[in-house]
């Protein structure tokens, strides 16, 4: 079995924005570690923030400084933390640029541990991009930063693909964080092909689906109605699907998005490939808001994340739900085990 699949390698969990609910849900997940049989993880961040948040939540939290090598032996009795100090006090619910450097460093450390095999996967707590931008962060978001770290470490380009994975639906947007008015010009046949090829590859090799079924949504209402409501579906999406089929990828479409997500329709495919952000994320979150996971495909390591944001208004109040983080930890562990079985 490869190092990525070994149970004696912890998951690397980043702090995210420490003023958000990352510390809250981390604490809540660890407190339920035995009940949920969670794979050990090492929290990469400031232990003082965790301790302060535990006091706010009136939780008696044992914390122990750790490395990836020692985290598994510690996990049953204390929350293992690979310390990255912020250097200033963090107030729950009040994001501050002073935390940006430690947030970025935690992500870098988690990726390095995953690439070296010291950690079995990376799980990221939510970040506040506006805080990072204020500190000079030069990437649109988490995913692009992870891809850049992987490229710098391996010398090989990679194209990250965001997938929301829940118990009822997996969905991938081809275009992500761009204005809706820009989607038709950003879409092209090559982008659709690349996204679908990465999805098919990772569903086979990471999720263990031998013949993954891709349902590809149209861009326009009713998938363009044979060109009556826009020609993108006929001129761009349909030709891409034909190429995928010739390559042996089980792809159908373009399908009207308004009939793709009901119970019966979802039994006919393994992943929905959608043309823009909300076309994918609205059904994914509606069908599994508390237990869906953001998975980044196309990277040379496993990365999952909760499907929600920092929720500053909930931080420190004891009402943030850890369900999505637990789902992210569980899926990361399952994918790591699957990777181990294939080596």
Buried (B, 14 or more C-beta within 10 A) or exposed (E): EBBBBBBEBBBBBBBBBBBBBBBBBBBBBBBEBEEBEBBBBBBBBBBBBBBBBBEBBEBEBEBBEBEBEBBBBBBEEBBBBBBBEBEEEBEBBEBBBBBBBBBBBBBBBBBBBBBEBBBBBBBBBBBBBEBBBEEEBEBEBBBBBBBBBBBEBEEEEBEBBBBBBBEBBBBBBBBBEEEEEEBBEBBBBEBBBBBBBBBBBBBBEBBBBEEBBBBBBBBBEBBBBEEEBBEBBBEBBBEBBEBBEEEEBBBBBBBBBEEBBEEEEBEEBBBBBBBBBEBBBBBBBEBBBBBBBBBBBBBBBBBBBBBBBBBBEBBBBEEBBBBBBBBBBBBBBBBBBBBBEEE
